[in-house]
Amino acid sequence: MEITDNDAIAIRSIIENQIQAFQQDDAQAAFAFASPEIQEQYTAENFIQMVRNSYPAVYRPRSVFFEKITTIQGNITQTVLLLSPHGVPLRGLYFMVKQPDNTWRINGCVLVSVEAEII
């Protein structure tokens, strides 16, 4: 799939807005940026609780730096450098899906060590 400049801007905006929603403890807003597949698995409150407990670098990053968009196993993936609340650098691999209305949603995030090579 070809990613246009507009797609890249939209993807970055979705991730930034979700991180901002997490920082404000706005479960409904954060949940709204998740894909329908993710939304089928959680309620908004369960979703934010899961992120709070399992993804502190996403929930309360000290800093956020966007890298390039790539494709990993057929998934459009935005790589983001995150500094965890404890100062640990991590790379977030945000799997993105385009919706029928041409908007983007987050379909999962995997955190890997910064040393890990992205293929």
Backbone hydrogen bonds in HBPLUS format (Angstrom, degrees):
<---DONOR---> <-ACCEPTOR-->    atom                        ^
c    i                          cat <-CA-CA->   ^        H-A-AA   ^      H-
h    n   atom  resd res      DA  || num        DHA   H-A  angle D-A-AA Bond
n    s   type  num  typ     dist DA aas  dist angle  dist       angle   num
A0008-ALA N   A0004-THR O   2.97 MM   4  6.32 162.0  2.01 152.3 156.4     1
A0009-ILE N   A0005-ASP O   2.96 MM   4  6.23 156.6  2.02 149.4 155.5     2
A0010-ALA N   A0006-ASN O   2.92 MM   4  6.09 160.3  1.96 147.0 152.6     3
A0011-ILE N   A0007-ASP O   2.81 MM   4  6.03 162.0  1.85 158.5 163.3     4
A0012-ARG N   A0008-ALA O   3.04 MM   4  6.19 167.1  2.06 146.9 150.4     5
A0013-SER N   A0009-ILE O   2.99 MM   4  6.14 159.4  2.03 146.9 153.1     6
A0014-ILE N   A0010-ALA O   2.96 MM   4  6.20 158.4  2.00 150.8 155.9     7
A0015-ILE N   A0011-ILE O   3.13 MM   4  6.42 166.8  2.15 155.5 157.9     8
A0016-GLU N   A0012-ARG O   2.88 MM   4  6.07 169.2  1.89 157.2 160.7     9
A0017-ASN N   A0013-SER O   2.82 MM   4  5.93 162.6  1.85 151.2 156.3    10
A0018-GLN N   A0014-ILE O   2.95 MM   4  6.17 150.3  2.04 144.6 152.8    11
A0019-ILE N   A0015-ILE O   2.95 MM   4  6.19 165.1  1.97 155.2 158.9    12
A0020-GLN N   A0016-GLU O   2.91 MM   4  6.14 158.8  1.96 148.7 155.1    13
A0021-ALA N   A0017-ASN O   2.92 MM   4  6.13 152.1  2.00 141.4 149.0    14
A0022-PHE N   A0018-GLN O   2.91 MM   4  6.25 155.2  1.97 151.7 158.2    15
A0023-GLN N   A0019-ILE O   2.96 MM   4  6.26 158.0  2.01 150.0 155.9    16
A0024-GLN N   A0020-GLN O   3.09 MM   4  6.36 131.8  2.33 140.0 152.5    17
A0024-GLN N   A0021-ALA O   3.15 MM   3  5.09 133.4  2.38  94.3 107.0    18
A0026-ASP N   A0021-ALA O   2.88 MM   5  5.04 169.7  1.89 153.4 151.4    19
A0025-ASP N   A0022-PHE O   2.93 MM   3  4.86 161.5  1.97 107.2 111.9    20
A0030-ALA N   A0026-ASP O   3.01 MM   4  6.23 172.1  2.02 161.1 163.6    21
A0031-PHE N   A0027-ALA O   2.92 MM   4  5.94 160.1  1.96 149.9 155.8    22
A0032-ALA N   A0028-GLN O   3.03 MM   4  6.16 139.2  2.20 140.5 150.8    23
A0032-ALA N   A0029-ALA O   3.16 MM   3  5.14 126.8  2.46  94.5 108.2    24
A0033-PHE N   A0030-ALA O   3.29 MM   3  5.77 153.7  2.36 108.8 115.5    25
A0034-ALA N   A0031-PHE O   3.07 MM   3  5.37 161.4  2.10 111.5 117.5    26
A0106-ILE N   A0033-PHE O   2.88 MM  73  6.12 174.0  1.89 161.8 162.5    27
A0035-SER N   A0106-ILE O   2.75 MM  71  5.39 145.6  1.86 151.7 143.2    28
A0038-ILE N   A0035-SER O   3.06 MM   3  5.27 120.7  2.43 102.9 116.6    29
A0039-GLN N   A0035-SER O   2.92 MM   4  6.23 163.4  1.95 155.7 161.1    30
A0040-GLU N   A0036-PRO O   2.94 MM   4  6.13 133.6  2.16 142.5 152.9    31
A0041-GLN N   A0038-ILE O   2.93 MM   3  5.33 145.9  2.04 109.6 119.9    32
A0047-PHE N   A0043-THR O   2.86 MM   4  5.96 154.4  1.92 151.1 158.7    33
A0048-ILE N   A0044-ALA O   3.05 MM   4  6.31 168.2  2.06 152.8 154.2    34
A0049-GLN N   A0045-GLU O   3.06 MM   4  6.15 154.6  2.12 143.5 151.1    35
A0050-MET N   A0046-ASN O   2.90 MM   4  6.05 154.4  1.96 144.8 151.6    36
A0051-VAL N   A0047-PHE O   3.00 MM   4  6.30 162.2  2.03 154.1 158.5    37
A0052-ARG N   A0048-ILE O   2.87 MM   4  5.98 162.6  1.90 146.1 151.6    38
A0053-ASN N   A0049-GLN O   2.96 MM   4  6.11 158.2  2.01 148.3 153.5    39
A0054-SER N   A0050-MET O   2.82 MM   4  5.79 161.2  1.86 152.5 158.2    40
A0055-TYR N   A0051-VAL O   2.79 MM   4  4.84 150.3  1.87 133.4 139.7    41
A0058-VAL N   A0055-TYR O   2.92 MM   3  5.37 141.2  2.08 113.1 124.0    42
A0059-TYR N   A0055-TYR O   2.91 MM   4  6.14 159.5  1.95 155.0 161.9    43
A0060-ARG N   A0056-PRO O   2.88 MM   4  5.71 167.7  1.89 144.8 147.8    44
A0062-ARG N   A0083-LEU O   2.67 MM  21  5.22 168.3  1.69 162.5 163.9    45
A0083-LEU N   A0063-SER O   3.10 MM  20  5.22 155.5  2.16 142.6 143.1    46
A0065-PHE N   A0081-LEU O   2.86 MM  16  4.95 151.7  1.94 146.8 152.0    47
A0081-LEU N   A0065-PHE O   2.72 MM  16  4.95 160.7  1.76 159.9 155.5    48
A0067-GLU N   A0079-THR O   2.86 MM  12  5.29 166.2  1.88 153.6 152.6    49
A0079-THR N   A0068-LYS O   3.43 MM  11  6.13 169.4  2.44 143.7 146.7    50
A0070-THR N   A0077-THR O   2.79 MM   7  5.20 166.4  1.80 155.0 158.1    51
A0077-THR N   A0070-THR O   2.72 MM   7  5.20 169.5  1.73 162.4 159.2    52
A0072-ILE N   A0075-ASN O   2.92 MM   3  5.13 157.3  1.97 144.9 146.2    53
A0075-ASN N   A0072-ILE O   2.85 MM   3  5.13 162.1  1.88 115.0 120.9    54
A0096-MET N   A0076-ILE O   2.83 MM  20  5.46 176.2  1.83 166.2 167.2    55
A0078-GLN N   A0094-TYR O   2.90 MM  16  5.08 153.6  1.97 146.9 148.7    56
A0094-TYR N   A0078-GLN O   2.95 MM  16  5.08 170.4  1.96 150.7 148.2    57
A0080-VAL N   A0092-GLY O   2.91 MM  12  5.01 152.3  1.98 145.0 152.7    58
A0092-GLY N   A0080-VAL O   2.67 MM  12  5.01 169.7  1.68 159.9 158.7    59
A0082-LEU N   A0090-LEU O   2.74 MM   8  5.21 174.8  1.74 161.6 163.2    60
A0090-LEU N   A0082-LEU O   2.78 MM   8  5.21 162.4  1.81 161.4 166.5    61
A0084-SER N   A0088-VAL O   2.87 MM   4  5.09 178.3  1.88 140.7 140.2    62
A0087-GLY N   A0084-SER O   2.92 MM   3  5.13 164.6  1.95 116.4 118.0    63
A0091-ARG N   A0112-VAL O   2.87 MM  21  5.31 175.3  1.87 161.8 163.2    64
A0112-VAL N   A0091-ARG O   2.92 MM  21  5.31 159.8  1.96 147.6 154.2    65
A0093-LEU N   A0110-VAL O   2.79 MM  17  5.13 162.9  1.82 151.5 157.5    66
A0110-VAL N   A0093-LEU O   3.08 MM  17  5.13 152.5  2.16 128.5 135.8    67
A0095-PHE N   A0108-GLY O   2.89 MM  13  5.34 159.3  1.94 147.3 153.9    68
A0107-ASN N   A0095-PHE O   2.59 MM  12  5.22 170.2  1.59 164.5 164.2    69
A0097-VAL N   A0105-ARG O   2.95 MM   8  5.46 158.7  2.00 153.7 159.8    70
A0105-ARG N   A0097-VAL O   2.96 MM   8  5.46 147.3  2.07 146.8 157.3    71
A0099-GLN N   A0103-THR O   2.73 MM   4  5.34 172.7  1.73 166.3 168.8    72
A0102-ASN N   A0099-GLN O   2.78 MM   3  5.13 155.0  1.84 125.4 126.5    73
A0116-ALA N   A0113-SER O   3.07 MM   3  5.46 151.7  2.16 108.2 116.3    74
